Structures are given as structure tokens and as C-alpha cells.
Amino acid sequence: QAEEELKAAWSQQAGQLQEMGRREHLLRSDVQRAGEQLESFKTRVMQICSPSAAGSRGKSVTEQQVIEKVRQISDENQRSHEREKSLQKELSSRLAQEKEVSANIEVFKKSLQKLQ
């Protein structure tokens, strides 16, 4: 009876080990697939951000390159936004000046008409 129990326990442990091996294999496959997807994503980001920097196929793009490129684009975006705000202020100022000049012209026209 003890021998039968040992065989059953051994069989159960062997089944568990096989299951663990199968799960490990699946996990390794998932990790490999995730790594490939990351490389593909990094390459696509670099191609979109800077087609010339993504360059040759097979050349791995580092995470640092992607981060730097995204930072560079973000900085450029921020500068563009600041420039846009500056131009908006300048435009508003010029429109205000134009209104003032138009008002002065109207006053001048009325004064001329009164003088005539």
C-alpha cells in the first residue's frame, strides 16, 4: 500500500513538473514575443519620428534613442506652442493698434468735414 501511495505521489509530482515545464515554455514564448513587439514598436516610433534615423533594417533601435527622439519632438512642440502664443500676442497688439488708427482716421475725417 505504501508503494502504491509513493507511486501515486510520484505520478502526481511528475504531472505537476510537466505542467510547470509547459507553463515555463509558454512564458518564455510570451517574453520573446513581447521583446519582438517592443523592438518593432521602437523601430516604428523612430521611423515616424525620424525616418532617416530609423535607417537600415536589422539595426536595433535602443530605448534611449526612442526616448531622446520623443523628448526632442516634445521640446520642439513646446517651442512651437510658445512661438504660437507669442505670435497671437503680437497679432492682438497689431489689431488693437489698427483699431486705434482707424478710430483716429475717423476722427480726422470728421474734423476735416467740419472744417469744410
Secondary structure, 3 states (H helix, E strand, C coil): CHHHHHHHHHHHHHHHHHHHHHHHHHHHHHHHHHHHHHHHHHHHHHHHHCHHHHCCCCCCCCHHHHHHHHHHHHHHHHHHHHHHHHHHHHHHHHHHHHHHHHHHHHHHHHHHHHHC
